[in-house]
Amino acid sequence: MQEYIHYGNKEFKEELFRPIKNRENFVKPNGGLWASRITKERPYGDWREWVDAEHFSNEFGEKYGRDNFFKFQLKKDANILIIKRAEELLALPKIGAIFPLPFVMLDFEELSKEYDGIEVLMSEEDKLDLEIGEGLYWELYGWDCDSLLVFNKDIVEVLE
């Protein structure tokens, strides 16, 4: 079973989980639970690797430190939308923007009615697309790395 890691809390607190809400002119929604896959190659998840590679820091400081995380898996009946290519975005519901934007704004509120979460696997896409400024990375600019966004807190099974 696939394991995931979430940074920012040492434990899953259901009372902190917020419903998915679209954000105007932004590629990511508010709410949900963000995580990255854990693999043998990436035992701390893709997001932690991205943070290290980009020397990313912000006002959260220690919040995203290496010791502030929890691991989980998804329940077997979880209905996750998995996206590996930009073309898959075409059939998904979108929200409009006040002004033209260079990226896709999915309607996460609508998606959350059908799915328990969405997983974007940019690492599965052809690297040539990235080099020429096309593809999933650019269409969902701001996701930065392979990511899972959980819409439904009831599918989370915390690991010890």
DSSP file (Angstrom, degrees, kcal/mol; ACC not computed):
  #  RESIDUE AA STRUCTURE BP1 BP2  ACC     N-H-->O    O-->H-N    N-H-->O    O-->H-N    TCO  KAPPA ALPHA  PHI   PSI    X-CA   Y-CA   Z-CA
    1    1 A M              0   0    0      0, 0.0     2,-0.1     0, 0.0    75,-0.0   0.000 360.0 360.0 360.0 136.8    0.0    0.0    0.0
    2    2 A Q        -     0   0    0     72,-0.1    72,-0.5     1,-0.0     2,-0.3  -0.408 360.0-150.2 -67.5 134.7    1.3    3.5   -0.9
    3    3 A E  E     -AB  38  73A   0     35,-0.5    35,-2.6    70,-0.1     2,-0.3  -0.816  10.4-164.4-106.5 149.7    2.5    5.6    2.0
    4    4 A Y  E     -AB  37  72A   0     68,-3.2    68,-2.1    -2,-0.3     2,-0.4  -0.868   8.4-145.2-128.5 160.7    2.4    9.4    2.1
    5    5 A I  E     -AB  36  71A   0     31,-2.4    31,-1.9    -2,-0.3     2,-0.4  -0.996   6.9-163.5-130.7 135.8    4.0   12.1    4.2
    6    6 A H  E     - B   0  70A   0     64,-2.6    64,-1.8    -2,-0.4     2,-0.3  -0.973   9.7-152.9-117.9 129.8    2.5   15.4    5.3
    7    7 A Y  E     + B   0  69A   0     -2,-0.4    62,-0.2    62,-0.2    57,-0.1  -0.802  69.0  52.8-101.5 144.1    4.7   18.2    6.6
    8    8 A G  S    S+     0   0    0     60,-2.6     2,-0.3    55,-0.4    61,-0.2   0.157 102.3  50.7 122.3 -16.7    3.5   20.9    9.0
    9    9 A N        -     0   0    0     59,-0.4    -3,-0.1    -3,-0.3    -1,-0.1  -0.992  63.6-143.5-147.5 147.4    2.0   18.8   11.8
   10   10 A K  S    S+     0   0    0     -2,-0.3     2,-0.3    58,-0.1    61,-0.2   0.600  89.9  24.0 -85.6 -12.1    3.3   15.8   13.9
   11   11 A E  S    S-     0   0    0     59,-0.1     2,-0.6    57,-0.1    -1,-0.1  -0.986  86.9-101.4-149.2 157.5   -0.2   14.2   13.9
   12   12 A F        -     0   0    0     -2,-0.3     2,-0.7    59,-0.1     3,-0.1  -0.714  35.4-170.3 -82.5 118.6   -3.4   14.2   11.9
   13   13 A K    >>  -     0   0    0     -2,-0.6     3,-2.0     1,-0.1     4,-0.6  -0.919  12.2-161.7-114.2 107.0   -5.9   16.4   13.6
   14   14 A E  G >4 S+     0   0    0     -2,-0.7     3,-1.1     1,-0.3    -1,-0.1   0.820  89.1  64.0 -57.0 -32.4   -9.3   16.1   12.1
   15   15 A E  G 34 S+     0   0    0      1,-0.3    -1,-0.3    -3,-0.1    -3,-0.0   0.699 100.5  52.8 -68.3 -16.9  -10.5   19.3   13.7
   16   16 A L  G <4 S+     0   0    0     -3,-2.0    -1,-0.3     2,-0.1     2,-0.3   0.603  84.3 107.2 -89.5 -13.2   -7.8   21.2   11.6
   17   17 A F    <<  -     0   0    0     -3,-1.1    16,-0.1    -4,-0.6    -3,-0.0  -0.487  54.2-164.1 -70.2 129.5   -9.1   19.7    8.3
   18   18 A R        -     0   0    0     14,-0.4    14,-3.0    -2,-0.3     3,-0.1  -0.893  22.8-105.3-115.7 145.3  -11.0   22.2    6.2
   19   19 A P        -     0   0    0      0, 0.0     2,-0.2     0, 0.0   133,-0.1  -0.251  47.9 -89.8 -63.5 156.6  -13.3   21.6    3.3
   20   20 A I        +     0   0    0    131,-0.3     2,-0.4    11,-0.2    11,-0.2  -0.497  47.8 179.6 -70.5 130.7  -12.0   22.3   -0.2
   21   21 A K  B     -D   30   0B   0      9,-2.1     9,-2.8    -2,-0.2    -3,-0.0  -0.993  27.2-121.7-134.6 127.0  -12.7   25.9   -1.4
   22   22 A N        -     0   0    0     -2,-0.4     2,-0.5     7,-0.2     5,-0.1  -0.285  23.5-139.6 -61.1 151.1  -11.6   27.2   -4.8
   23   23 A R    >   -     0   0    0      3,-0.4     3,-1.4     5,-0.1     2,-0.2  -0.964  21.5-111.5-116.5 132.4   -9.4   30.3   -4.8
   24   24 A E  T 3  S-     0   0    0     -2,-0.5    73,-0.1     1,-0.3     3,-0.1  -0.404  95.7  -5.4 -63.4 129.2   -9.9   33.1   -7.2
   25   25 A N  T 3  S+     0   0    0     71,-0.4     2,-0.3     1,-0.2    -1,-0.3   0.801 110.5 110.1  57.3  35.0   -7.1   33.3   -9.8
   26   26 A F    <   -     0   0    0     -3,-1.4    -3,-0.4     1,-0.1    -1,-0.2  -0.999  65.6-140.7-142.0 144.6   -5.0   30.7   -8.1
   27   27 A V  S    S+     0   0    0     -2,-0.3    79,-0.3   114,-0.2    -1,-0.1   0.595  86.2  59.3 -81.3 -13.0   -4.1   27.1   -9.1
   28   28 A K  S    S-     0   0    0     77,-0.1     2,-0.1   114,-0.0    -5,-0.1  -0.914  75.9-136.3-117.6 145.1   -4.4   25.6   -5.6
   29   29 A P        -     0   0    0      0, 0.0     2,-0.3     0, 0.0    -7,-0.2  -0.386  22.1-108.3 -87.2 171.7   -7.5   25.5   -3.4
   30   30 A N  B    S+D   21   0B   0     -9,-2.8    -9,-2.1    -2,-0.1     2,-0.1  -0.667  80.3  26.9 -88.1 156.3   -7.8   26.2    0.3
   31   31 A G  S    S+     0   0    0     -2,-0.3   -11,-0.2   -11,-0.2   -14,-0.1  -0.257  73.0  84.8  90.1-175.6   -8.5   23.3    2.6
   32   32 A G  S    S-     0   0    0    -14,-3.0     2,-0.4   119,-0.2   -14,-0.4  -0.212  79.8 -73.0  76.2-167.8   -7.7   19.6    2.4
   33   33 A L  E     -E  150   0C   0    117,-1.3   117,-2.9   -16,-0.1     2,-0.3  -0.987  39.4-150.5-133.9 120.6   -4.6   17.8    3.3
   34   34 A W  E     +E  149   0C   0     -2,-0.4     2,-0.3   115,-0.2   115,-0.2  -0.702  27.8 151.7 -93.4 142.2   -1.4   18.1    1.2
   35   35 A A  E     -E  148   0C   0    113,-2.1   113,-2.9    -2,-0.3     2,-0.3  -0.962  31.8-133.6-157.5 170.5    1.1   15.2    1.0
   36   36 A S  E     -A    5   0A   0    -31,-1.9   -31,-2.4    -2,-0.3   111,-0.1  -0.941  34.0 -98.4-129.0 153.7    3.8   13.5   -1.1
   37   37 A R  E     -A    4   0A   0     -2,-0.3     9,-0.6   -33,-0.2     2,-0.5  -0.395  30.0-137.5 -66.8 146.2    4.4    9.9   -1.9
   38   38 A I  E     +A    3   0A   0    -35,-2.6   -35,-0.5     7,-0.2     2,-0.3  -0.933  31.7 167.0-103.2 129.6    7.1    8.1    0.1
   39   39 A T        -     0   0    0      3,-1.5     6,-0.2    -2,-0.5     5,-0.0  -0.855  51.6-103.1-131.7 170.1    9.3    5.8   -1.9
   40   40 A K  S    S+     0   0    0     -2,-0.3    -1,-0.1     1,-0.2    -2,-0.0   0.889 126.1  47.2 -59.2 -38.0   12.6    4.0   -1.3
   41   41 A E  S    S+     0   0    0      1,-0.3    -1,-0.2     2,-0.1     3,-0.1   0.791 124.2  32.0 -73.3 -27.8   14.3    6.7   -3.4
   42   42 A R    >   +     0   0    0      1,-0.1     3,-1.8     2,-0.0    -3,-1.5  -0.651  63.8 167.1-131.6  74.8   12.5    9.5   -1.5
   43   43 A P  T 3  S+     0   0    0      0, 0.0    -1,-0.1     0, 0.0    -3,-0.1   0.658  83.8  46.3 -67.5 -13.2   11.9    8.4    2.1
   44   44 A Y  T 3> S-     0   0    0      1,-0.2     4,-0.6    -3,-0.1    -6,-0.1   0.254 118.5-108.5-110.3  11.1   11.0   12.0    3.0
   45   45 A G  H <>  -     0   0    0     -3,-1.8     4,-1.6    -6,-0.2    -1,-0.2   0.223  28.9 -81.5  83.4 155.4    8.7   12.6    0.0
   46   46 A D  H  > S+     0   0    0     -9,-0.6     4,-2.4     1,-0.2     5,-0.2   0.839 123.8  58.6 -61.8 -36.1    9.0   14.7   -3.1
   47   47 A W  H  > S+     0   0    0      1,-0.2     4,-2.6     2,-0.2    -1,-0.2   0.916 105.0  48.6 -65.6 -42.3    7.9   17.9   -1.4
   48   48 A R  H  X S+     0   0    0     -4,-0.6     4,-2.3     1,-0.2    -1,-0.2   0.903 111.3  51.4 -62.9 -39.7   10.8   17.7    1.1
   49   49 A E  H  X S+     0   0    0     -4,-1.6     4,-2.6     2,-0.2    -2,-0.2   0.907 110.3  49.2 -62.5 -41.7   13.2   17.1   -1.7
   50   50 A W  H  X S+     0   0    0     -4,-2.4     4,-2.5     2,-0.2     6,-0.2   0.926 109.0  52.0 -63.8 -45.0   11.8   20.1   -3.6
   51   51 A V  H  X>S+     0   0    0     -4,-2.6     5,-2.1     1,-0.2     4,-0.6   0.921 113.3  44.8 -57.3 -45.5   12.2   22.3   -0.5
   52   52 A D  H ><5S+     0   0    0     -4,-2.3     3,-0.7     1,-0.2    -2,-0.2   0.925 113.9  48.5 -65.1 -45.4   15.8   21.3   -0.1
   53   53 A A  H 3<5S+     0   0    0     -4,-2.6    -2,-0.2     1,-0.2    -1,-0.2   0.860 117.4  41.0 -64.5 -36.5   16.7   21.7   -3.7
   54   54 A E  H 3<5S-     0   0    0     -4,-2.5    -1,-0.2    -5,-0.2    -2,-0.2   0.468 102.9-128.4 -90.6  -2.5   15.1   25.1   -4.0
   55   55 A H  T <<5 -     0   0    0     -3,-0.7     2,-0.2    -4,-0.6    -3,-0.2   0.909  44.1-174.0  52.3  42.8   16.4   26.3   -0.6
   56   56 A F      < +     0   0    0     -5,-2.1     2,-0.3    -6,-0.2    -1,-0.2  -0.479  16.0 155.0 -74.6 132.2   12.8   27.2    0.1
   57   57 A S        +     0   0    0     -2,-0.2     2,-0.2    -3,-0.1     0, 0.0  -0.981   6.1 159.3-151.1 154.0   12.0   29.1    3.3
   58   58 A N    >   -     0   0    0     -2,-0.3     3,-1.7     3,-0.1    -2,-0.0  -0.816  60.0 -58.3-155.3-165.4    9.2   31.4    4.3
   59   59 A E  T 3  S+     0   0    0      1,-0.3     3,-0.1    -2,-0.2    -2,-0.0   0.627 119.5  72.0 -65.1 -12.2    7.4   32.8    7.3
   60   60 A F  T >  S+     0   0    0      1,-0.2     3,-2.4     2,-0.1    -1,-0.3   0.724  71.1 168.0 -77.7 -19.6    6.5   29.3    8.5
   61   61 A G  G X   +     0   0    0     -3,-1.7     3,-1.0     1,-0.3    -1,-0.2  -0.203  68.6  13.5  50.7-114.9   10.1   28.6    9.5
   62   62 A E  G >  S+     0   0    0      1,-0.2     3,-2.5     2,-0.1    -1,-0.3   0.602 104.6  91.7 -70.3 -12.5   10.3   25.4   11.6
   63   63 A K  G <  S+     0   0    0     -3,-2.4   -55,-0.4     1,-0.3    -1,-0.2   0.866  94.2  38.9 -51.9 -38.7    6.7   24.4   10.7
   64   64 A Y  G <  S+     0   0    0     -3,-1.0    -1,-0.3   -57,-0.1    -2,-0.1   0.141  88.9 138.6-100.9  20.3    8.1   22.4    7.7
   65   65 A G  S X  S-     0   0    0     -3,-2.5     3,-1.9     1,-0.1   -57,-0.3  -0.136  70.1-102.2 -61.8 161.8   11.1   21.1    9.5
   66   66 A R  T 3  S+     0   0    0      1,-0.3    -1,-0.1   -59,-0.1     3,-0.1   0.710 120.8  49.3 -61.3 -22.0   12.2   17.5    9.1
   67   67 A D  T 3  S+     0   0    0      1,-0.2     2,-0.6   -60,-0.0    -1,-0.3   0.311  91.7  82.3-101.6  10.3   10.8   16.4   12.4
   68   68 A N  S <  S+     0   0    0     -3,-1.9   -60,-2.6    -6,-0.1   -59,-0.4  -0.660  73.6  89.6-115.4  75.3    7.3   18.0   11.9
   69   69 A F  E     -B    7   0A   0     -2,-0.6     2,-0.3   -62,-0.2   -62,-0.2  -0.958  52.1-148.7-154.3 166.9    5.4   15.4    9.9
   70   70 A F  E     -B    6   0A   0    -64,-1.8   -64,-2.6    -2,-0.3     2,-0.3  -0.977  16.6-135.4-140.1 157.2    3.2   12.4   10.0
   71   71 A K  E     +B    5   0A   0     88,-0.5    88,-2.6    -2,-0.3     2,-0.3  -0.823  28.7 161.5-111.5 149.7    2.8    9.5    7.6
   72   72 A F  E     -BC   4 158A   0    -68,-2.1   -68,-3.2    -2,-0.3     2,-0.3  -0.962  24.7-144.4-154.6 169.7   -0.4    7.9    6.4
   73   73 A Q  E     -BC   3 157A   0     84,-2.3    84,-2.8    -2,-0.3     2,-0.3  -0.868  30.1-106.2-130.8 169.9   -1.9    5.7    3.7
   74   74 A L  E     - C   0 156A   0    -72,-0.5    82,-0.2    -2,-0.3   -72,-0.1  -0.748  36.7-102.4 -99.3 145.9   -5.3    5.9    2.1
   75   75 A K    >   -     0   0    0     80,-2.4     3,-2.1    -2,-0.3    -1,-0.1  -0.301  36.3-111.1 -61.5 150.8   -8.2    3.5    2.8
   76   76 A K  T 3  S+     0   0    0      1,-0.3    -1,-0.1     3,-0.0    -2,-0.0   0.787 115.8  52.4 -58.0 -31.6   -8.7    0.9    0.2
   77   77 A D  T 3  S+     0   0    0      2,-0.1    -1,-0.3    78,-0.0     2,-0.1   0.315  78.4 132.8 -90.9  10.9  -11.9    2.3   -1.1
   78   78 A A    <   -     0   0    0     -3,-2.1     2,-0.9    77,-0.1    -4,-0.1  -0.387  51.2-143.7 -63.5 135.0  -10.5    5.8   -1.6
   79   79 A N        +     0   0    0     -2,-0.1    37,-3.3     2,-0.0    38,-0.9  -0.840  27.6 177.8-103.9  96.0  -11.5    7.3   -5.0
   80   80 A I  E     -f  117   0C   0     -2,-0.9     2,-0.6    36,-0.2    38,-0.2  -0.863  26.8-139.2-106.7 129.8   -8.4    9.3   -6.0
   81   81 A L  E     -f  118   0C   0     36,-2.5    38,-3.2    -2,-0.5     2,-0.5  -0.783  23.1-160.2 -82.6 118.9   -8.1   11.1   -9.3
   82   82 A I  E     -f  119   0C   0     -2,-0.6     2,-0.5    36,-0.2    38,-0.2  -0.908   6.1-167.7-108.1 127.3   -4.6   10.5  -10.6
   83   83 A I  E     +f  120   0C   0     36,-2.9    38,-3.0    -2,-0.5     3,-0.1  -0.958  21.6 157.1-117.0 126.6   -3.2   12.9  -13.2
   84   84 A K        +     0   0    0     -2,-0.5     2,-0.3     1,-0.2    52,-0.2   0.525  64.7  40.4-121.3 -15.1    0.0   12.1  -15.1
   85   85 A R  S >  S-     0   0    0     40,-0.1     3,-1.4     1,-0.1     4,-0.4  -0.981  74.2-123.6-140.2 148.8   -0.3   14.2  -18.3
   86   86 A A  G >  S+     0   0    0     -2,-0.3     3,-1.9     1,-0.3     4,-0.4   0.833 107.9  67.1 -59.2 -33.9   -1.5   17.7  -19.1
   87   87 A E  G >  S+     0   0    0      1,-0.3     3,-1.1     2,-0.2     4,-0.4   0.785  88.9  66.2 -60.3 -26.9   -4.0   16.3  -21.6
   88   88 A E  G <  S+     0   0    0     -3,-1.4     3,-0.5     1,-0.2    -1,-0.3   0.715  90.0  65.7 -67.9 -19.8   -5.9   14.7  -18.8
   89   89 A L  G X  S+     0   0    0     -3,-1.9     3,-1.4    -4,-0.4    -1,-0.2   0.752  82.9  77.0 -72.3 -23.8   -6.8   18.2  -17.5
   90   90 A L  T <  S+     0   0    0     -3,-1.1    -1,-0.2    -4,-0.4    -2,-0.2   0.854  95.3  45.3 -57.3 -39.0   -8.9   19.0  -20.6
   91   91 A A  T 3  S+     0   0    0     -3,-0.5    -1,-0.3    -4,-0.4    -2,-0.1   0.482  95.4  96.7 -85.9  -2.7  -11.9   16.9  -19.4
   92   92 A L  S <  S-     0   0    0     -3,-1.4     2,-0.1    -4,-0.2    -3,-0.0  -0.573  83.5 -98.5 -91.6 151.4  -11.9   18.2  -15.9
   93   93 A P        -     0   0    0      0, 0.0    14,-2.7     0, 0.0     2,-0.3  -0.386  44.0-169.1 -67.6 143.1  -14.1   21.0  -14.5
   94   94 A K  B     -H  106   0D   0     12,-0.3     2,-0.3    -2,-0.1    12,-0.2  -0.879  17.5-131.8-130.2 160.6  -12.5   24.4  -14.3
   95   95 A I        -     0   0    0     10,-2.6    10,-0.3    -2,-0.3     2,-0.1  -0.842  30.2-113.0-109.0 152.7  -13.3   27.8  -12.9
   96   96 A G        -     0   0    0     -2,-0.3   -71,-0.4     1,-0.0     2,-0.3  -0.377  23.6-133.5 -81.3 161.8  -12.9   31.0  -14.8
   97   97 A A        -     0   0    0      1,-0.1   -73,-0.0   -73,-0.1    -1,-0.0  -0.820  15.1-128.4-113.0 154.7  -10.4   33.8  -14.1
   98   98 A I  S    S+     0   0    0     -2,-0.3    -1,-0.1     1,-0.1    -2,-0.0   0.861 100.3  13.1 -66.8 -35.8  -11.0   37.5  -13.8
   99   99 A F  S    S-     0   0    0     -3,-0.0    -1,-0.1     0, 0.0   -74,-0.0  -0.937 105.6 -75.1-136.6 159.1   -8.1   38.0  -16.3
  100  100 A P        -     0   0    0      0, 0.0    -2,-0.1     0, 0.0    -4,-0.0  -0.275  49.3-166.0 -59.5 134.9   -6.3   35.5  -18.6
  101  101 A L        -     0   0    0      2,-0.2     4,-0.1    -4,-0.0    -4,-0.1  -0.901  26.7-131.2-122.2 152.0   -3.9   33.2  -16.7
  102  102 A P  S    S+     0   0    0      0, 0.0     2,-0.3     0, 0.0    39,-0.1   0.362  87.0  57.3 -84.0   7.6   -1.1   31.0  -18.1
  103  103 A F  S    S-     0   0    0     37,-0.1     2,-0.4    38,-0.0    -2,-0.2  -0.847  88.2 -97.1-133.9 170.1   -2.2   28.0  -16.1
  104  104 A V        -     0   0    0     35,-3.1     2,-0.7    -2,-0.3   -10,-0.0  -0.708  23.7-155.8 -90.8 134.5   -5.3   25.8  -15.5
  105  105 A M        -     0   0    0     -2,-0.4   -10,-2.6   -10,-0.3   -78,-0.1  -0.881  16.3-155.2-111.2  99.5   -7.6   26.5  -12.6
  106  106 A L  B     -H   94   0D   0     -2,-0.7     2,-1.3   -79,-0.3   -12,-0.3  -0.352  21.9-117.9 -70.2 151.6   -9.4   23.3  -11.7
  107  107 A D     >  +     0   0    0    -14,-2.7     4,-2.3     1,-0.2     5,-0.2  -0.731  37.5 176.1 -89.6  88.4  -12.8   23.4  -10.0
  108  108 A F  H  > S+     0   0    0     -2,-1.3     4,-2.2     1,-0.2    -1,-0.2   0.814  74.7  59.3 -67.2 -31.5  -11.7   21.6   -6.9
  109  109 A E  H  4 S+     0   0    0      2,-0.2     4,-0.4     1,-0.2    -1,-0.2   0.921 109.6  43.7 -62.9 -42.8  -15.1   22.0   -5.2
  110  110 A E  H >> S+     0   0    0      1,-0.2     3,-1.4     2,-0.2     4,-0.5   0.919 112.8  51.9 -67.5 -44.1  -16.8   20.2   -8.1
  111  111 A L  H >X S+     0   0    0     -4,-2.3     4,-2.8     1,-0.3     3,-1.2   0.851 101.5  61.9 -60.8 -34.5  -14.1   17.5   -8.1
  112  112 A S  H 3< S+     0   0    0     -4,-2.2    -1,-0.3     1,-0.3    -2,-0.2   0.649  93.3  64.4 -70.3 -13.0  -14.5   16.9   -4.4
  113  113 A K  H <4 S+     0   0    0     -3,-1.4    -1,-0.3    -4,-0.4    -2,-0.2   0.761 117.8  24.9 -76.2 -25.1  -18.1   15.9   -5.1
  114  114 A E  H << S+     0   0    0     -3,-1.2     2,-0.3    -4,-0.5    -2,-0.2   0.720 122.3  48.6-107.8 -31.2  -16.9   12.9   -7.1
  115  115 A Y     <  -     0   0    0     -4,-2.8   -35,-0.2     1,-0.1     3,-0.1  -0.791  60.5-143.9-117.8 155.5  -13.4   12.2   -5.7
  116  116 A D  S    S-     0   0    0    -37,-3.3    35,-2.8    -2,-0.3    36,-1.9   0.561  84.6 -27.0 -87.3 -12.0  -11.8   11.8   -2.3
  117  117 A G  E     -fG  80 150C   0    -38,-0.9   -36,-2.5    33,-0.3     2,-0.4  -0.972  58.0-114.7 177.4 174.8   -8.6   13.5   -3.5
  118  118 A I  E     -fG  81 149C   0     31,-2.3    31,-3.0    -2,-0.3     2,-0.5  -0.998  17.4-163.4-133.3 135.4   -6.4   14.3   -6.4
  119  119 A E  E     -fG  82 148C   0    -38,-3.2   -36,-2.9    -2,-0.4     2,-0.6  -0.982   4.3-161.5-121.7 124.4   -2.8   13.1   -7.0
  120  120 A V  E     -fG  83 147C   0     27,-2.8    27,-2.1    -2,-0.5     2,-0.7  -0.919   2.5-168.9-106.8 120.1   -0.7   14.9   -9.6
  121  121 A L    >   +     0   0    0    -38,-3.0     3,-1.5    -2,-0.6     4,-0.3  -0.723  15.7 166.3-112.0  80.0    2.4   12.9  -10.7
  122  122 A M  G >  S+     0   0    0     -2,-0.7     3,-1.6     1,-0.3    -1,-0.2   0.785  71.4  69.4 -63.8 -27.8    4.5   15.3  -12.6
  123  123 A S  G 3  S+     0   0    0      1,-0.3    -1,-0.3    -3,-0.2     4,-0.1   0.677  91.7  61.2 -66.9 -15.7    7.4   12.9  -12.5
  124  124 A E  G <  S+     0   0    0     -3,-1.5    -1,-0.3     2,-0.1    -2,-0.2   0.609  87.8  95.9 -83.3 -13.5    5.5   10.6  -14.9
  125  125 A E  S <  S-     0   0    0     -3,-1.6     2,-0.2    -4,-0.3   -40,-0.1  -0.408  91.0 -88.9 -83.1 155.7    5.4   13.2  -17.6
  126  126 A D    >>  -     0   0    0      1,-0.2     3,-0.9    -2,-0.1     4,-0.9  -0.416  30.1-142.0 -60.4 125.0    7.8   13.5  -20.5
  127  127 A K  H 3> S+     0   0    0      1,-0.2     4,-1.9    -2,-0.2    -1,-0.2   0.754  96.6  69.9 -64.4 -24.4   10.8   15.7  -19.5
  128  128 A L  H 3> S+     0   0    0      1,-0.2     4,-1.8     2,-0.2    -1,-0.2   0.889  93.6  56.5 -60.7 -38.8   10.9   17.2  -23.0
  129  129 A D  H <4>S+     0   0    0     -3,-0.9     5,-3.3     1,-0.2     4,-0.3   0.913 106.6  49.7 -57.9 -43.5    7.6   19.0  -22.2
  130  130 A L  H ><5S+     0   0    0     -4,-0.9     3,-1.2     1,-0.2    -1,-0.2   0.914 109.1  52.1 -61.8 -43.8    9.1   20.6  -19.1
  131  131 A E  H 3<5S+     0   0    0     -4,-1.9    -1,-0.2     1,-0.3    -2,-0.2   0.817 112.0  44.9 -65.6 -31.7   12.1   21.8  -21.1
  132  132 A I  T 3<5S-     0   0    0     -4,-1.8    -1,-0.3    -5,-0.1    -2,-0.2   0.308 119.8-105.0 -97.6  10.0   10.1   23.5  -23.8
  133  133 A G  T < 5S+     0   0    0     -3,-1.2     2,-0.3    -4,-0.3    -3,-0.2   0.807  84.5 106.1  76.5  30.4    7.7   25.1  -21.3
  134  134 A E      < +     0   0    0     -5,-3.3    -1,-0.3    -6,-0.2     3,-0.3  -0.792  44.3  50.1-128.1 173.2    4.7   22.8  -21.9
  135  135 A G  S  > S-     0   0    0     -2,-0.3     4,-2.4     1,-0.2     3,-0.5  -0.340  96.8 -35.7  97.9-173.5    3.0   20.1  -20.0
  136  136 A L  H  > S+     0   0    0      1,-0.2     4,-2.4     2,-0.2    -1,-0.2   0.851 126.1  58.7 -59.7 -42.9    1.6   19.4  -16.6
  137  137 A Y  H  4 S+     0   0    0     -3,-0.3     6,-0.3     1,-0.2     7,-0.3   0.908 114.8  37.5 -55.1 -43.3    4.2   21.3  -14.6
  138  138 A W  H >4 S+     0   0    0     -3,-0.5     3,-1.2    -4,-0.2    -2,-0.2   0.842 113.3  55.2 -80.5 -34.3    3.3   24.5  -16.4
  139  139 A E  H 3< S+     0   0    0     -4,-2.4   -35,-3.1     1,-0.3    -2,-0.2   0.852 121.1  31.3 -67.0 -33.7   -0.4   23.9  -16.6
  140  140 A L  T >< S+     0   0    0     -4,-2.4     3,-2.2    -5,-0.2     4,-0.3  -0.264  88.6 177.8-114.7  43.7   -0.5   23.4  -12.8
  141  141 A Y  T <   +     0   0    0     -3,-1.2  -114,-0.2     1,-0.3    -3,-0.1  -0.245  65.1  40.4 -55.5 124.1    2.3   25.9  -12.1
  142  142 A G  T 3  S+     0   0    0     -5,-0.2    -1,-0.3  -116,-0.1    -4,-0.1   0.120  86.2  90.8 119.4 -18.2    2.7   26.1   -8.3
  143  143 A W    <   -     0   0    0     -3,-2.2     2,-1.9    -6,-0.3    -2,-0.1   0.833  64.9-175.9 -74.4 -31.0    2.2   22.4   -7.5
  144  144 A D        +     0   0    0     -4,-0.3     2,-0.3    -7,-0.3    -1,-0.1  -0.055  52.3  11.2  70.6 -35.0    6.0   22.1   -7.9
  145  145 A C  S    S-     0   0    0     -2,-1.9   -25,-0.1    -3,-0.1   -98,-0.1  -0.946 105.1 -48.3-159.1 175.0    6.3   18.3   -7.4
  146  146 A D  S    S+     0   0    0     -2,-0.3     2,-0.3   -25,-0.1   -25,-0.2  -0.357  70.5 174.1 -53.9 125.9    4.3   15.1   -7.2
  147  147 A S  E     - G   0 120C   0    -27,-2.1   -27,-2.8  -111,-0.1     2,-0.4  -0.988  32.2-150.8-144.3 147.7    1.6   15.9   -4.7
  148  148 A L  E     -EG  35 119C   0   -113,-2.9  -113,-2.1    -2,-0.3     2,-0.5  -0.969   9.9-166.3-113.5 133.3   -1.6   14.4   -3.2
  149  149 A L  E     -EG  34 118C   0    -31,-3.0   -31,-2.3    -2,-0.4     2,-0.5  -0.963  12.6-150.7-119.5 112.2   -4.4   16.7   -2.1
  150  150 A V  E     +EG  33 117C   0   -117,-2.9  -117,-1.3    -2,-0.5   -33,-0.3  -0.699  17.6 178.9 -84.5 126.2   -6.9   14.9    0.1
  151  151 A F  S    S+     0   0    0    -35,-2.8     2,-0.6    -2,-0.5  -131,-0.3   0.750  71.7  52.4 -91.2 -30.9  -10.5   16.2   -0.1
  152  152 A N    >   -     0   0    0    -36,-1.9     3,-1.7     1,-0.1    -1,-0.2  -0.922  63.9-160.9-118.2 109.1  -12.1   13.7    2.3
  153  153 A K  G >  S+     0   0    0     -2,-0.6     3,-1.4     1,-0.3    -1,-0.1   0.716  84.7  74.0 -61.8 -21.4  -10.5   13.3    5.7
  154  154 A D  G 3  S+     0   0    0      1,-0.3    -1,-0.3     3,-0.0   -38,-0.0   0.565  87.3  61.3 -73.6  -7.2  -12.3   10.0    6.2
  155  155 A I  G <  S+     0   0    0     -3,-1.7   -80,-2.4   -39,-0.1     2,-0.4   0.481  80.4 105.2 -94.7  -2.5   -9.9    8.2    3.8
  156  156 A V  E <   -C   74   0A   0     -3,-1.4     2,-0.5   -82,-0.2   -82,-0.2  -0.671  46.3-173.8 -85.8 126.3   -6.8    8.9    5.9
  157  157 A E  E     -C   73   0A   0    -84,-2.8   -84,-2.3    -2,-0.4     2,-0.1  -0.941  21.4-140.6-117.3 105.2   -5.2    6.0    7.8
  158  158 A V  E     -C   72   0A   0     -2,-0.5     2,-0.3   -86,-0.2   -86,-0.3  -0.397  12.1-143.1 -68.5 138.6   -2.4    7.4   10.0
  159  159 A L              0   0    0    -88,-2.6   -88,-0.5    -2,-0.1    -1,-0.1  -0.762 360.0 360.0-100.8 148.5    0.7    5.2   10.3
  160  160 A E              0   0    0     -2,-0.3    -1,-0.1   -90,-0.1   -88,-0.1   0.463 360.0 360.0 -80.2 360.0    2.7    4.8   13.4
